[in-house]
Amino acid sequence: MPSTNRATQINKVVKVVKKHFKPVAVPKDRSILEQLVVACCVENSNYDAADAVFERLTGDYFDWNEVRVSTLLELAEVMKPLNDPEEAATRLKRVLLSVFETHYSFDIELMRKQNIGQATKQIEKYNGSTPFTVAWVTQHGLGGHSIPVNRGLLESLRIVGVISETEASKY
C-alpha cells in the first residue's frame, strides 16, 4: 500500500474520530509507576473508567504492595468499570510484581533521568507490559512521542484498510 494513500486514510480516520471523541487531559503530576498503573487500566477501556479505577485503587489500598499481593479476583472486582476487568487485573498484577522483583521497591522515577530509549526498554522488560503500556508511559510519563494503540484502534485501522491483516497480527 503506498504511503501517501495510507497517510490520506489515516487523516480521514482521525477527522472522523475527532468528531466523535474529545481528547482527555491526563494529569502530568503522576509518577512513572502511576502512569504505568493507569496504562494497565486504560488499555482497551475508556479513560474515565480507567481514571475512576485508578482513584479507587489509590483510595482503597494502603500502597502498591497491597495491590500487588491482592488476588486477581479482588482486583477484578475493583476494576469492574473496565471493559475487561480480569485482563486488566492480570496485567496490573504482573507489572507490579515485575517492577518489585526488578527494583525491590516501587520507585522507578529514575527513569525520568535516563534517555527515553533506555526507559522504554526497561518498561518493555516488565512482565505484563504491552506495546500499549509502553507507549502510554512513554507519552504521558516520559514526555516522549509515542502513540498508544489498543485493540479497538488496531481493529478499526484494519477494517478501514489502513493496515493489513499481516500488520495487525504483528502487534
Accessible surface in RSA format (square Angstrom, percent):
REM  Atomic radii and reference values for relative SASA: ProtOr
REM  Chains: A
REM  Algorithm: Lee & Richards
REM  Probe-radius: 1.40
REM  Slices: 20
REM RES _ NUM      All-atoms   Total-Side   Main-Chain    Non-polar    All polar
REM                ABS   REL    ABS   REL    ABS   REL    ABS   REL    ABS   REL
RES MET A   1   116.16  60.2  41.28  27.3  74.87 178.3  49.79  42.3  66.37  87.9
RES PRO A   2    90.21  65.7  77.43  70.6  12.78  46.4  89.54  73.9   0.66   4.1
RES SER A   3    87.57  74.0  76.31 101.8  11.25  25.9  49.13 104.6  38.44  53.9
RES THR A   4   105.67  75.2 101.12 102.5   4.55  10.9  82.97 111.4  22.70  34.3
RES ASN A   5    69.07  47.6  63.75  61.6   5.32  12.8  17.22  41.5  51.85  50.1
RES ARG A   6    63.85  26.8  63.85  32.5   0.00   0.0  22.03  30.1  41.81  25.3
RES ALA A   7    50.95  46.8  45.76  70.6   5.19  11.8  50.10  70.6   0.85   2.3
RES THR A   8    68.85  49.0  65.96  66.9   2.89   6.9  43.22  58.0  25.63  38.8
RES GLN A   9    43.65  24.4  42.39  31.0   1.26   3.0  15.99  34.0  27.66  21.0
RES ILE A  10    70.48  40.1  70.48  52.5   0.00   0.0  70.48  50.8   0.00   0.0
RES ASN A  11   100.11  69.0  94.01  90.8   6.10  14.7  24.87  59.8  75.25  72.7
RES LYS A  12   134.38  65.6 131.70  80.8   2.68   6.4  80.48  72.4  53.90  57.4
RES VAL A  13    28.55  18.8  25.28  22.9   3.27   7.9  28.49  24.8   0.06   0.2
RES VAL A  14    64.93  42.7  63.97  57.9   0.96   2.3  64.93  56.4   0.00   0.0
RES LYS A  15   136.51  66.6 131.39  80.6   5.13  12.2  78.45  70.6  58.07  61.9
RES VAL A  16    83.18  54.7  83.18  75.3   0.00   0.0  83.18  72.3   0.00   0.0
RES VAL A  17    62.58  41.2  61.45  55.6   1.13   2.7  62.58  54.4   0.00   0.0
RES LYS A  18   141.59  69.1 132.40  81.2   9.19  21.9  79.16  71.2  62.43  66.5
RES LYS A  19   147.93  72.2 114.96  70.5  32.97  78.5  72.56  65.3  75.37  80.3
RES HIS A  20   132.46  72.4 101.02  70.2  31.44  80.4  67.50  69.6  64.96  75.6
RES PHE A  21   139.35  69.7 130.49  80.8   8.85  23.0 134.60  81.6   4.74  13.6
RES LYS A  22   165.50  80.7 145.76  89.4  19.74  47.0 107.19  96.5  58.31  62.1
RES PRO A  23   129.91  94.7  97.85  89.2  32.06 116.5 109.60  90.5  20.31 126.3
RES VAL A  24    73.30  48.2  49.89  45.2  23.41  56.4  54.46  47.3  18.84  51.1
RES ALA A  25    98.59  90.6  68.84 106.2  29.75  67.7  77.40 109.0  21.19  56.1
RES VAL A  26    13.32   8.8   3.17   2.9  10.15  24.5   3.33   2.9   9.99  27.1
RES PRO A  27    48.54  35.4  36.76  33.5  11.78  42.8  48.51  40.1   0.03   0.2
RES LYS A  28   154.00  75.1 132.35  81.2  21.65  51.6 101.91  91.7  52.09  55.5
RES ASP A  29   132.42  92.8  94.56  94.1  37.87  89.5  51.47 121.1  80.95  80.7
RES ARG A  30    18.05   7.6  16.18   8.2   1.88   4.5   8.26  11.3   9.79   5.9
RES SER A  31    33.31  28.2  29.06  38.8   4.25   9.8  27.96  59.5   5.35   7.5
RES ILE A  32     0.16   0.1   0.16   0.1   0.00   0.0   0.16   0.1   0.00   0.0
RES LEU A  33     7.26   4.0   7.26   5.2   0.00   0.0   7.26   5.1   0.00   0.0
RES GLU A  34    47.89  27.5  47.89  36.2   0.00   0.0   2.89   5.6  45.00  36.7
RES GLN A  35     0.39   0.2   0.39   0.3   0.00   0.0   0.00   0.0   0.39   0.3
RES LEU A  36     0.32   0.2   0.32   0.2   0.00   0.0   0.32   0.2   0.00   0.0
RES VAL A  37     0.01   0.0   0.01   0.0   0.00   0.0   0.01   0.0   0.00   0.0
RES VAL A  38     0.00   0.0   0.00   0.0   0.00   0.0   0.00   0.0   0.00   0.0
RES ALA A  39     0.00   0.0   0.00   0.0   0.00   0.0   0.00   0.0   0.00   0.0
RES CYS A  40     0.00   0.0   0.00   0.0   0.00   0.0   0.00   0.0   0.00   0.0
RES CYS A  41     0.11   0.1   0.00   0.0   0.11   0.3   0.00   0.0   0.11   0.1
RES VAL A  42     7.57   5.0   6.60   6.0   0.96   2.3   6.60   5.7   0.96   2.6
RES GLU A  43    20.39  11.7  17.36  13.1   3.04   7.2   0.00   0.0  20.39  16.7
RES ASN A  44    23.86  16.5  15.06  14.6   8.80  21.2  18.00  43.3   5.86   5.7
RES SER A  45    15.37  13.0   2.59   3.5  12.78  29.4   3.89   8.3  11.47  16.1
RES ASN A  46    98.54  68.0  86.57  83.7  11.98  28.8  41.72 100.4  56.82  54.9
RES TYR A  47    26.65  12.4  20.46  11.6   6.19  16.1  20.01  15.0   6.63   8.2
RES ASP A  48   106.29  74.5  97.80  97.3   8.49  20.1  31.26  73.6  75.02  74.8
RES ALA A  49    19.08  17.5  12.24  18.9   6.83  15.5  18.22  25.7   0.85   2.3
RES ALA A  50     0.00   0.0   0.00   0.0   0.00   0.0   0.00   0.0   0.00   0.0
RES ASP A  51    36.96  25.9  36.96  36.8   0.00   0.0   2.57   6.1  34.39  34.3
RES ALA A  52    56.36  51.8  43.61  67.3  12.75  29.0  50.87  71.6   5.49  14.5
RES VAL A  53     1.60   1.1   0.28   0.3   1.32   3.2   1.56   1.4   0.04   0.1
RES PHE A  54     8.46   4.2   8.46   5.2   0.00   0.0   8.46   5.1   0.00   0.0
RES GLU A  55    94.35  54.2  87.57  66.3   6.77  16.1  39.67  76.7  54.67  44.6
RES ARG A  56   112.39  47.2 104.36  53.2   8.03  19.1  40.43  55.3  71.96  43.6
RES LEU A  57     1.13   0.6   0.00   0.0   1.13   2.8   0.00   0.0   1.13   3.0
RES THR A  58    58.72  41.8  32.80  33.3  25.92  61.8  31.70  42.6  27.02  40.8
RES GLY A  59    63.86  78.7   0.00   N/A  63.86  78.7  32.56  89.4  31.30  70.1
RES ASP A  60    85.61  60.0  51.94  51.7  33.67  79.6  20.54  48.3  65.06  64.9
RES TYR A  61    28.79  13.4  20.90  11.9   7.90  20.5  16.00  12.0  12.79  15.8
RES PHE A  62   182.32  91.2 148.76  92.1  33.57  87.3 157.35  95.4  24.97  71.5
RES ASP A  63    65.08  45.6  53.37  53.1  11.71  27.7  35.56  83.7  29.53  29.4
RES TRP A  64    37.68  15.1  36.60  17.7   1.08   2.5  22.67  12.1  15.01  24.3
RES ASN A  65    53.09  36.6  52.92  51.1   0.17   0.4   9.96  24.0  43.14  41.7
RES GLU A  66    69.13  39.7  65.89  49.8   3.24   7.7  27.96  54.1  41.17  33.6
RES VAL A  67     0.56   0.4   0.56   0.5   0.00   0.0   0.56   0.5   0.00   0.0
RES ARG A  68    39.59  16.6  37.07  18.9   2.53   6.0   1.16   1.6  38.44  23.3
RES VAL A  69    91.78  60.4  65.13  59.0  26.65  64.2  69.37  60.3  22.41  60.8
RES SER A  70     9.33   7.9   4.55   6.1   4.79  11.0   4.75  10.1   4.59   6.4
RES THR A  71    75.51  53.7  70.70  71.7   4.81  11.5  73.21  98.3   2.29   3.5
RES LEU A  72    79.76  44.4  75.51  54.0   4.26  10.7  75.80  53.2   3.96  10.7
RES LEU A  73   149.64  83.3 143.10 102.4   6.55  16.5 146.38 102.8   3.27   8.8
RES GLU A  74    91.86  52.7  84.92  64.2   6.93  16.5  37.97  73.4  53.88  44.0
RES LEU A  75     0.00   0.0   0.00   0.0   0.00   0.0   0.00   0.0   0.00   0.0
RES ALA A  76     9.62   8.8   8.63  13.3   0.99   2.3   8.97  12.6   0.65   1.7
RES GLU A  77    95.24  54.7  91.04  68.9   4.20  10.0  40.47  78.3  54.77  44.7
RES VAL A  78    11.89   7.8  11.40  10.3   0.49   1.2  11.40   9.9   0.49   1.3
RES MET A  79     0.00   0.0   0.00   0.0   0.00   0.0   0.00   0.0   0.00   0.0
RES LYS A  80   129.18  63.0 112.91  69.3  16.27  38.7  71.68  64.5  57.50  61.3
RES PRO A  81    78.49  57.2  47.38  43.2  31.10 113.1  60.36  49.8  18.13 112.7
RES LEU A  82     7.22   4.0   0.42   0.3   6.80  17.1   0.55   0.4   6.67  18.0
RES ASN A  83   115.52  79.7  81.55  78.8  33.98  81.8  24.92  60.0  90.61  87.6
RES ASP A  84    55.51  38.9  51.04  50.8   4.48  10.6  19.33  45.5  36.18  36.1
RES PRO A  85    19.42  14.2  19.42  17.7   0.00   0.0  19.42  16.0   0.00   0.0
RES GLU A  86   110.03  63.2 107.53  81.4   2.50   5.9  59.11 114.3  50.92  41.6
RES GLU A  87    58.68  33.7  51.29  38.8   7.40  17.6  35.12  67.9  23.56  19.2
RES ALA A  88     1.65   1.5   1.65   2.5   0.00   0.0   1.65   2.3   0.00   0.0
RES ALA A  89     0.24   0.2   0.24   0.4   0.00   0.0   0.24   0.3   0.00   0.0
RES THR A  90    36.49  26.0  36.29  36.8   0.20   0.5  24.11  32.4  12.38  18.7
RES ARG A  91    15.82   6.6  12.89   6.6   2.94   7.0   8.57  11.7   7.26   4.4
RES LEU A  92     0.00   0.0   0.00   0.0   0.00   0.0   0.00   0.0   0.00   0.0
RES LYS A  93    51.47  25.1  51.46  31.6   0.01   0.0  39.98  36.0  11.49  12.2
RES ARG A  94   122.50  51.4 120.37  61.4   2.13   5.1  17.96  24.5 104.54  63.4
RES VAL A  95     0.03   0.0   0.03   0.0   0.00   0.0   0.03   0.0   0.00   0.0
RES LEU A  96     0.00   0.0   0.00   0.0   0.00   0.0   0.00   0.0   0.00   0.0
RES LEU A  97    73.26  40.8  73.26  52.4   0.00   0.0  73.26  51.4   0.00   0.0
RES SER A  98    14.51  12.3  11.67  15.6   2.84   6.5   4.48   9.5  10.03  14.0
RES VAL A  99     0.00   0.0   0.00   0.0   0.00   0.0   0.00   0.0   0.00   0.0
RES PHE A 100    58.92  29.5  58.92  36.5   0.00   0.0  58.92  35.7   0.00   0.0
RES GLU A 101   104.82  60.2  92.20  69.8  12.61  30.0  34.08  65.9  70.74  57.8
RES THR A 102    66.80  47.5  39.41  40.0  27.39  65.3  32.02  43.0  34.78  52.6
RES HIS A 103    66.97  36.6  44.26  30.8  22.71  58.1  31.05  32.0  35.92  41.8
RES TYR A 104   172.84  80.7 153.29  87.2  19.55  50.9 110.09  82.7  62.75  77.4
RES SER A 105    44.80  37.9  40.13  53.6   4.67  10.8  37.07  78.9   7.73  10.8
RES PHE A 106    36.21  18.1  25.35  15.7  10.86  28.3  26.26  15.9   9.95  28.5
RES ASP A 107   101.74  71.3  82.42  82.0  19.32  45.7  34.49  81.2  67.25  67.1
RES ILE A 108     5.32   3.0   0.46   0.3   4.86  11.7   4.31   3.1   1.01   2.7
RES GLU A 109    58.87  33.8  55.07  41.7   3.80   9.0  45.91  88.8  12.96  10.6
RES LEU A 110   128.73  71.7 127.01  90.9   1.71   4.3 127.50  89.5   1.23   3.3
RES MET A 111     6.78   3.5   5.97   4.0   0.80   1.9   5.97   5.1   0.80   1.1
RES ARG A 112   110.55  46.4  81.84  41.7  28.71  68.4  47.56  65.0  62.99  38.2
RES LYS A 113   176.86  86.3 139.46  85.6  37.40  89.0  95.33  85.8  81.53  86.8
RES GLN A 114    77.64  43.4  62.10  45.4  15.53  37.0  20.70  44.1  56.94  43.2
RES ASN A 115    94.91  65.5  81.30  78.6  13.62  32.8  44.81 107.8  50.10  48.4
RES ILE A 116    70.59  40.2  66.80  49.8   3.79   9.1  67.18  48.4   3.41   9.3
RES GLY A 117    37.97  46.8   0.00   N/A  37.97  46.8  31.52  86.5   6.45  14.4
RES GLN A 118   102.07  57.1  94.16  68.8   7.91  18.8  27.36  58.2  74.71  56.7
RES ALA A 119     0.04   0.0   0.04   0.1   0.00   0.0   0.04   0.1   0.00   0.0
RES THR A 120    21.14  15.0  21.14  21.4   0.00   0.0   9.38  12.6  11.77  17.8
RES LYS A 121   129.31  63.1 128.29  78.7   1.01   2.4  78.09  70.3  51.22  54.6
RES GLN A 122    39.50  22.1  38.01  27.8   1.49   3.5   8.58  18.3  30.91  23.4
RES ILE A 123     0.17   0.1   0.17   0.1   0.00   0.0   0.17   0.1   0.00   0.0
RES GLU A 124   104.97  60.3  82.91  62.7  22.06  52.5  26.68  51.6  78.29  63.9
RES LYS A 125   155.71  76.0 124.72  76.5  30.99  73.8  80.07  72.1  75.64  80.6
RES TYR A 126     3.69   1.7   0.80   0.5   2.89   7.5   0.87   0.7   2.82   3.5
RES ASN A 127    91.61  63.2  83.64  80.8   7.97  19.2  28.51  68.6  63.11  61.0
RES GLY A 128    16.57  20.4   0.00   N/A  16.57  20.4  10.03  27.5   6.54  14.7
RES SER A 129    22.98  19.4   0.80   1.1  22.18  51.1   0.00   0.0  22.98  32.2
RES THR A 130    35.53  25.3  31.78  32.2   3.76   9.0  35.53  47.7   0.00   0.0
RES PRO A 131    77.83  56.7  67.18  61.2  10.65  38.7  73.99  61.1   3.84  23.9
RES PHE A 132    11.47   5.7  11.26   7.0   0.21   0.5  11.26   6.8   0.21   0.6
RES THR A 133     0.00   0.0   0.00   0.0   0.00   0.0   0.00   0.0   0.00   0.0
RES VAL A 134    15.75  10.4  15.75  14.3   0.00   0.0  15.75  13.7   0.00   0.0
RES ALA A 135     8.54   7.9   7.70  11.9   0.85   1.9   8.54  12.0   0.00   0.0
RES TRP A 136    17.95   7.2  17.95   8.7   0.00   0.0  17.95   9.6   0.00   0.0
RES VAL A 137     0.12   0.1   0.12   0.1   0.00   0.0   0.12   0.1   0.00   0.0
RES THR A 138     8.84   6.3   8.84   9.0   0.00   0.0   7.58  10.2   1.25   1.9
RES GLN A 139    64.57  36.1  57.33  41.9   7.25  17.3  12.79  27.2  51.78  39.3
RES HIS A 140    31.30  17.1  22.00  15.3   9.30  23.8  18.60  19.2  12.69  14.8
RES GLY A 141     3.61   4.4   0.00   N/A   3.61   4.4   0.63   1.7   2.97   6.7
RES LEU A 142    26.83  14.9   3.09   2.2  23.75  59.7   8.22   5.8  18.61  50.1
RES GLY A 143    59.92  73.9   0.00   N/A  59.92  73.9  33.40  91.6  26.52  59.4
RES GLY A 144     7.69   9.5   0.00   N/A   7.69   9.5   2.55   7.0   5.14  11.5
RES HIS A 145   189.29 103.5 152.84 106.2  36.45  93.2 108.54 111.9  80.75  94.0
RES SER A 146    32.80  27.7  23.92  31.9   8.88  20.5  11.49  24.5  21.30  29.8
RES ILE A 147   132.33  75.3 118.68  88.4  13.64  32.9 118.68  85.5  13.64  37.0
RES PRO A 148    23.80  17.3  12.08  11.0  11.71  42.6  12.08  10.0  11.71  72.8
RES VAL A 149    26.12  17.2  25.57  23.2   0.55   1.3  25.57  22.2   0.55   1.5
RES ASN A 150    37.16  25.6  34.97  33.8   2.19   5.3   2.31   5.6  34.85  33.7
RES ARG A 151   135.77  57.0 128.42  65.5   7.35  17.5  71.55  97.8  64.22  38.9
RES GLY A 152    44.35  54.7   0.00   N/A  44.35  54.7  39.91 109.5   4.44  10.0
RES LEU A 153    62.55  34.8  56.66  40.5   5.88  14.8  59.94  42.1   2.60   7.0
RES LEU A 154    27.72  15.4  27.72  19.8   0.00   0.0  27.72  19.5   0.00   0.0
RES GLU A 155    76.37  43.8  74.95  56.7   1.42   3.4  38.68  74.8  37.69  30.8
RES SER A 156    52.63  44.5  49.48  66.0   3.14   7.2  22.36  47.6  30.26  42.4
RES LEU A 157    27.80  15.5  27.79  19.9   0.00   0.0  27.80  19.5   0.00   0.0
RES ARG A 158    66.63  28.0  58.33  29.7   8.31  19.8   6.15   8.4  60.48  36.7
RES ILE A 159   119.28  67.9  91.30  68.0  27.97  67.4  94.74  68.2  24.54  66.6
RES VAL A 160    79.15  52.1  56.39  51.1  22.76  54.8  64.18  55.8  14.97  40.6
RES GLY A 161    25.94  32.0   0.00   N/A  25.94  32.0  25.26  69.3   0.68   1.5
RES VAL A 162     1.63   1.1   1.63   1.5   0.00   0.0   1.63   1.4   0.00   0.0
RES ILE A 163    23.85  13.6  21.28  15.9   2.57   6.2  21.28  15.3   2.57   7.0
RES SER A 164    49.63  41.9  40.94  54.6   8.69  20.0  45.05  95.9   4.58   6.4
RES GLU A 165   114.49  65.7 108.39  82.0   6.10  14.5  60.01 116.1  54.48  44.5
RES THR A 166    86.72  61.7  81.70  82.8   5.02  12.0  51.98  69.8  34.74  52.5
RES GLU A 167    61.47  35.3  53.11  40.2   8.35  19.9  30.28  58.6  31.19  25.5
RES ALA A 168    16.35  15.0  10.46  16.1   5.89  13.4  10.62  15.0   5.73  15.2
RES SER A 169    91.45  77.3  53.63  71.6  37.83  87.1  51.64 110.0  39.81  55.8
RES LYS A 170   163.52  79.8 124.68  76.5  38.84  92.5  82.43  74.2  81.09  86.4
RES TYR A 171   108.96  50.9  62.03  35.3  46.93 122.1  73.09  54.9  35.87  44.2
END  Absolute sums over single chains surface
CHAIN  1 A    10036.0       8294.3       1741.7       5992.8       4043.1
END  Absolute sums over all chains
TOTAL         10036.0       8294.3       1741.7       5992.8       4043.1
